[in-house]
């Protein structure tokens, strides 16, 4: 459970740094996301979640 909290904190840190360093690029990227279909966004999210799970599982074992 401790690792999960650390991972979530690291995620927030990286996300925050991206918005702090590249605010205009992040805003443009969010506008472009509106052009995608919901199913494409869902598939991308699921794909990245699986990749992240595999990476964590691999390094944890």
ZABAFI-851010 format. One record per residue (C-alpha): residue number from 1; x, y, z; residue in three letters. Coordinates in Angstrom, 2 decimals. Layout:
BEGIN
n=NUM xx=X yy=Y zz=Z res=ALA;
...
// end
This chain:
BEGIN
n=1 xx=0.00 yy=0.00 zz=0.00 res=UNK;
n=2 xx=2.91 yy=2.31 zz=0.73 res=UNK;
n=3 xx=4.25 yy=1.86 zz=-2.81 res=UNK;
n=4 xx=0.84 yy=2.76 zz=-4.26 res=UNK;
n=5 xx=0.78 yy=6.03 zz=-2.36 res=UNK;
n=6 xx=4.34 yy=6.81 zz=-3.46 res=UNK;
n=7 xx=3.45 yy=6.01 zz=-7.08 res=UNK;
n=8 xx=0.39 yy=8.26 zz=-6.92 res=UNK;
n=9 xx=2.49 yy=11.08 zz=-5.47 res=UNK;
n=10 xx=5.06 yy=10.63 zz=-8.22 res=UNK;
n=11 xx=2.29 yy=10.72 zz=-10.83 res=UNK;
n=12 xx=0.95 yy=13.99 zz=-9.41 res=UNK;
n=13 xx=4.46 yy=15.45 zz=-9.28 res=UNK;
n=14 xx=5.21 yy=14.62 zz=-12.92 res=UNK;
n=15 xx=1.80 yy=15.84 zz=-14.06 res=UNK;
n=16 xx=2.21 yy=19.08 zz=-12.14 res=UNK;
n=17 xx=5.69 yy=19.70 zz=-13.52 res=UNK;
n=18 xx=4.42 yy=19.27 zz=-17.08 res=UNK;
n=19 xx=1.68 yy=21.86 zz=-16.53 res=UNK;
n=20 xx=4.12 yy=24.23 zz=-14.80 res=UNK;
n=21 xx=6.81 yy=24.04 zz=-17.50 res=UNK;
n=22 xx=4.63 yy=23.75 zz=-20.63 res=UNK;
n=23 xx=1.26 yy=25.37 zz=-19.82 res=UNK;
n=24 xx=0.43 yy=26.46 zz=-23.39 res=UNK;
n=25 xx=1.39 yy=23.10 zz=-24.90 res=UNK;
n=26 xx=-0.67 yy=21.23 zz=-22.31 res=UNK;
n=27 xx=-3.66 yy=23.47 zz=-23.05 res=UNK;
n=28 xx=-3.32 yy=22.80 zz=-26.79 res=UNK;
n=29 xx=-3.04 yy=19.07 zz=-26.14 res=UNK;
n=30 xx=-6.24 yy=19.09 zz=-24.08 res=UNK;
n=31 xx=-8.05 yy=20.86 zz=-26.92 res=UNK;
n=32 xx=-6.88 yy=18.19 zz=-29.38 res=UNK;
n=33 xx=-8.24 yy=15.43 zz=-27.14 res=UNK;
n=34 xx=-11.76 yy=16.73 zz=-27.85 res=UNK;
n=35 xx=-11.33 yy=15.62 zz=-31.47 res=UNK;
n=36 xx=-10.97 yy=11.94 zz=-30.50 res=UNK;
n=37 xx=-13.91 yy=9.59 zz=-30.14 res=UNK;
n=38 xx=-14.77 yy=8.34 zz=-26.65 res=UNK;
n=39 xx=-13.91 yy=4.78 zz=-27.68 res=UNK;
n=40 xx=-10.42 yy=5.85 zz=-28.81 res=UNK;
n=41 xx=-9.77 yy=7.61 zz=-25.51 res=UNK;
n=42 xx=-11.06 yy=4.61 zz=-23.56 res=UNK;
n=43 xx=-8.89 yy=2.19 zz=-25.57 res=UNK;
n=44 xx=-5.80 yy=4.38 zz=-25.08 res=UNK;
n=45 xx=-6.43 yy=4.63 zz=-21.34 res=UNK;
n=46 xx=-6.91 yy=0.89 zz=-21.01 res=UNK;
n=47 xx=-3.76 yy=0.22 zz=-23.04 res=UNK;
n=48 xx=-1.64 yy=2.53 zz=-20.89 res=UNK;
n=49 xx=-3.14 yy=1.07 zz=-17.71 res=UNK;
n=50 xx=-2.20 yy=-2.45 zz=-18.82 res=UNK;
n=51 xx=1.31 yy=-1.36 zz=-19.80 res=UNK;
n=52 xx=1.74 yy=0.37 zz=-16.44 res=UNK;
n=53 xx=0.47 yy=-2.69 zz=-14.58 res=UNK;
n=54 xx=2.88 yy=-4.97 zz=-16.45 res=UNK;
n=55 xx=5.82 yy=-2.67 zz=-15.70 res=UNK;
n=56 xx=4.95 yy=-2.51 zz=-12.00 res=UNK;
n=57 xx=4.32 yy=-6.27 zz=-11.83 res=UNK;
n=58 xx=7.62 yy=-7.05 zz=-13.61 res=UNK;
n=59 xx=9.75 yy=-4.90 zz=-11.31 res=UNK;
n=60 xx=7.85 yy=-5.94 zz=-8.19 res=UNK;
n=61 xx=8.51 yy=-9.68 zz=-8.75 res=UNK;
// end
